[in-house]
Amino acid sequence: MPFLPLDRQLLQRCFQHDPGAWNDFVDRFIGLIYHSIHYTAYLRSAQLKPEDVEDLAAEVLLQIVANDYAVLRTFRGESSLSAYLTVITRRICVHEMSRKFTPGGVRVDSKAIEQQPDHRPQPVGIEGLEQVERILRRLPAREREVVRLFYLEGRSYEEISIELNMPINSIGSVLSRARKRLNDNSDGDAPPTKTKRPKV
């Protein structure tokens, strides 16, 4: 889907801090955010409680509004805004669930999390998501899957190795080639009633 004029106008209103713009943005996209959270949890077999969903939705909204809408300002309009927000939401959810849930979807103690370093490889920054999507179209199928899982879904090397049945020590070289491509091309359905909206 293309970047709709309605969404373009909504972004401009947010950037200009028009009264009510942020509330209109949330009203338009909160359903998509909830759907993406539920679907991501389903794919990862994570059993989310209602409060978990609310927390994830609030975290997504906070990251969208942070630093004067920095995430939205990097959107180049090369896809629909809905598709862009879906990728962002999935990536945030994967990161948060990898910290808070075991592989079986069971919540772990938050104090234990704080005491342990996060050893997961860090995916590309949100500002590079559109670049990644363009690069994916030019990669061979095998490499494309590795890049998609790591950059767009935030999977760890171990998870990618298991899912694609490939040696874990070959994943780094695939990602290294993808990063070189990125550098070479750097120029060229739940009710949303309780989600707390960040103030802007």
C-alpha positions as CSV (number, residue, x, y, z in Angstrom):
1,M,0.0,0.0,0.0
2,P,1.2,3.6,-0.7
3,F,1.8,6.3,1.8
4,L,-1.7,7.8,2.1
5,P,-2.2,11.6,2.1
6,L,-4.3,11.2,5.2
7,D,-1.3,9.7,7.1
8,R,1.0,12.3,5.6
9,Q,-1.2,15.1,7.0
10,L,-1.4,13.3,10.4
11,L,2.4,13.1,10.6
12,Q,2.8,16.8,9.8
13,R,0.2,17.7,12.5
14,C,2.2,15.6,15.0
15,F,5.5,17.2,14.0
16,Q,3.9,20.6,14.4
17,H,2.5,19.7,17.8
18,D,-1.0,20.6,16.7
19,P,-3.6,20.2,19.5
20,G,-5.2,16.8,19.4
21,A,-2.8,15.4,16.7
22,W,-1.2,12.8,19.0
23,N,-4.6,11.6,20.2
24,D,-5.7,11.3,16.5
25,F,-2.6,9.3,15.8
26,V,-3.2,6.9,18.6
27,D,-6.9,6.5,17.7
28,R,-5.9,5.7,14.1
29,F,-3.2,3.2,14.8
30,I,-3.8,1.7,18.3
31,G,-5.8,-1.2,16.8
32,L,-2.9,-2.0,14.5
33,I,-0.4,-1.9,17.4
34,Y,-2.6,-4.3,19.5
35,H,-2.9,-6.6,16.6
36,S,0.8,-6.7,16.0
37,I,1.5,-7.3,19.7
38,H,-1.0,-10.3,19.8
39,Y,0.4,-11.7,16.5
40,T,4.0,-11.4,17.6
41,A,3.2,-13.1,20.9
42,Y,1.4,-15.9,19.0
43,L,4.4,-16.5,16.7
44,R,6.7,-16.7,19.8
45,S,4.3,-18.8,21.9
46,A,4.2,-16.1,24.5
47,Q,1.2,-16.2,26.9
48,L,0.5,-12.5,27.5
49,K,-1.8,-11.3,30.2
50,P,-4.0,-8.2,29.6
51,E,-1.6,-6.1,31.6
52,D,1.4,-7.4,29.6
53,V,-0.4,-6.3,26.4
54,E,-1.0,-2.9,27.9
55,D,2.6,-2.5,28.9
56,L,3.8,-3.5,25.5
57,A,1.4,-1.1,23.8
58,A,2.5,1.7,26.1
59,E,6.2,1.0,25.4
60,V,5.5,1.1,21.6
61,L,3.8,4.5,22.0
62,L,6.6,5.8,24.2
63,Q,9.2,4.9,21.7
64,I,7.2,6.5,18.8
65,V,6.8,9.8,20.6
66,A,10.4,9.8,22.1
67,N,12.8,12.6,21.0
68,D,10.1,14.6,19.3
69,Y,8.8,11.7,17.1
70,A,12.3,10.7,16.0
71,V,11.0,7.3,14.8
72,L,8.3,8.9,12.7
73,R,10.7,11.6,11.3
74,T,12.9,8.9,9.8
75,F,10.0,7.4,7.8
76,R,10.6,8.1,4.1
77,G,7.2,7.2,2.8
78,E,8.4,4.4,0.7
79,S,5.8,2.1,2.1
80,S,2.5,2.6,3.9
81,L,2.7,4.1,7.4
82,S,0.8,1.1,8.7
83,A,3.5,-1.3,7.4
84,Y,6.2,0.8,8.9
85,L,4.5,0.9,12.3
86,T,3.9,-2.8,12.2
87,V,7.6,-3.5,11.8
88,I,8.4,-1.1,14.6
89,T,5.8,-2.7,16.9
90,R,7.0,-6.2,16.2
91,R,10.6,-5.3,16.8
92,I,9.9,-3.6,20.1
93,C,7.7,-6.5,21.2
94,V,10.3,-9.1,20.3
95,H,13.0,-7.2,22.3
96,E,10.7,-6.8,25.3
97,M,9.5,-10.3,25.3
98,S,13.0,-11.7,24.9
99,R,13.8,-9.9,28.2
100,K,10.7,-10.7,30.1
101,F,9.7,-14.2,29.0
102,T,11.3,-17.6,28.8
103,P,11.2,-19.5,25.5
104,G,8.0,-21.2,26.7
105,G,6.3,-17.9,27.1
106,V,6.4,-17.8,30.9
107,R,7.2,-14.4,32.5
108,V,10.5,-14.3,34.4
109,D,11.3,-12.2,37.5
110,S,12.0,-8.6,36.5
111,K,14.6,-8.2,39.2
112,A,16.5,-11.1,37.8
113,I,16.4,-9.5,34.4
114,E,17.9,-6.3,35.8
115,Q,20.8,-8.2,37.4
116,Q,21.8,-9.9,34.1
117,P,23.3,-8.3,31.0
118,D,21.4,-8.6,27.7
119,H,23.5,-10.9,25.5
120,R,21.2,-10.8,22.5
121,P,22.7,-9.2,19.4
122,Q,21.2,-5.8,18.9
123,P,19.3,-5.4,15.6
124,V,19.7,-2.4,13.3
125,G,18.3,0.9,14.5
126,I,14.7,1.8,13.5
127,E,16.0,4.5,11.2
128,G,17.5,1.7,9.0
129,L,14.4,-0.4,8.7
130,E,13.4,0.9,5.3
131,Q,17.0,0.4,4.1
132,V,16.9,-3.2,5.3
133,E,13.6,-3.8,3.4
134,R,15.2,-2.6,0.2
135,I,18.3,-4.7,0.7
136,L,16.2,-7.8,1.3
137,R,14.8,-7.7,-2.2
138,R,18.3,-8.1,-3.6
139,L,19.6,-10.9,-1.4
140,P,19.5,-14.6,-2.2
141,A,16.7,-16.5,-0.4
142,R,18.9,-18.0,2.4
143,E,20.6,-14.7,3.2
144,R,17.3,-12.9,3.0
145,E,15.8,-15.1,5.8
146,V,18.8,-14.6,8.1
147,V,18.7,-10.8,7.6
148,R,14.9,-10.7,8.0
149,L,14.9,-12.7,11.3
150,F,17.8,-10.7,12.8
151,Y,17.0,-7.2,11.7
152,L,13.2,-7.1,11.4
153,E,12.2,-9.7,14.1
154,G,15.1,-9.2,16.5
155,R,16.0,-12.9,16.7
156,S,19.2,-14.0,18.4
157,Y,21.9,-16.0,16.6
158,E,20.7,-19.1,18.4
159,E,17.1,-18.7,17.4
160,I,18.1,-18.1,13.7
161,S,20.3,-21.2,13.8
162,I,17.5,-23.4,15.1
163,E,14.8,-22.0,12.8
164,L,16.9,-22.2,9.6
165,N,18.9,-25.3,10.5
166,M,22.2,-23.6,9.8
167,P,25.5,-23.4,11.7
168,I,25.5,-20.6,14.2
169,N,29.0,-19.5,13.2
170,S,27.9,-18.8,9.7
171,I,25.2,-16.3,10.7
172,G,27.7,-13.6,11.6
173,S,29.3,-13.6,8.1
174,V,25.9,-13.4,6.4
175,L,25.0,-10.4,8.5
176,S,28.4,-8.8,7.9
177,R,27.8,-9.0,4.1
178,A,24.3,-7.5,4.7
179,R,25.8,-4.6,6.7
180,K,28.3,-3.9,3.9
181,R,25.4,-3.7,1.5
182,L,23.6,-1.3,3.9
183,N,26.7,0.9,4.2
184,D,27.2,0.8,0.4
185,N,23.6,2.0,-0.1
186,S,23.4,4.4,2.8
187,D,23.3,7.3,0.3
188,G,21.7,6.0,-2.8
189,D,-7.4,-7.2,17.7
190,A,-8.0,-6.1,21.4
191,P,-9.8,-3.0,22.7
192,P,-7.5,-0.1,23.4
193,T,-9.4,1.4,26.3
194,K,-6.8,1.2,29.0
195,T,-3.6,2.1,27.3
196,K,-1.8,5.1,28.8
197,R,-0.9,7.6,26.1
198,P,2.4,9.4,26.5
199,K,2.0,13.2,26.8
200,V,3.6,15.3,24.1
